[in-house]
Amino acid sequence: MASIIKANQLQDFGGNSILTSDGAGNLTTQKINYPAFQAKLSVTQNISDSVTTKVQFDTKIFDTDNAYDNSTNYRFTPQVAGKYFVFSFIEGDGTGTNKTERVQLLIYKNGVLDSLMQNFPNTAAESNNVGLAINSVCDMNGSTDYIEIFAYVDALSVQATVIGAASHLRSTFGAYRLGS
């Protein structure tokens, strides 16, 4: 025996909508994973060799709550308290041939190191274009906490860069809320 329950809206005891349907099978749920954003580096950013530098992810791919500043501070300030999944990928490089010896990718929360990932390519034959990914879950108060991404590229005394691209993702930064 099968049961059928028909409803176009489910609410909690406070009258808040949990789930709605338009009658055609399209559901709208509460915004559990909001705020959320993703930004990319649209042009290659020159950084000082062997110096930890903030990556200027300048182009928003999406930003549900206008919580990412892509013009001055290059930081995510969520404005809603909760736990956030934070992720980034960069491609570090030293100009020239075989010039990148070490790349670090760092998540800073409120100006303090939260997480660090690093890659030491084979030092017998140093590489160019070293890709590195990092992610972390950060507890954010929503009003004043912020997240920034920094990079460190040891380019053996040549120009260090974080590679960006206008047409696709080469270096990116994003976050989304997991819950309270």
Beta strands, then each sheet from edge to edge (+ up, - down):
strand 1: 9-11
strand 2: 17-21
strand 3: 27-29
strand 4: 36-40
strand 5: 45-47
strand 6: 53-54
strand 7: 59-63
strand 8: 68-69
strand 9: 75-76
strand 10: 82-94
strand 11: 102-109
strand 12: 112-119
strand 13: 130-140
strand 14: 147-154
strand 15: 160-162
strand 16: 172-179
sheet 1: 1+ 2- 3+
sheet 2: 5+ 15- 10+ 16- 4+ 7-
sheet 3: 5+ 15- 10+ 13-
sheet 4: 6+ 14- 11+ 12-
sheet 5: 8+ 9-
end
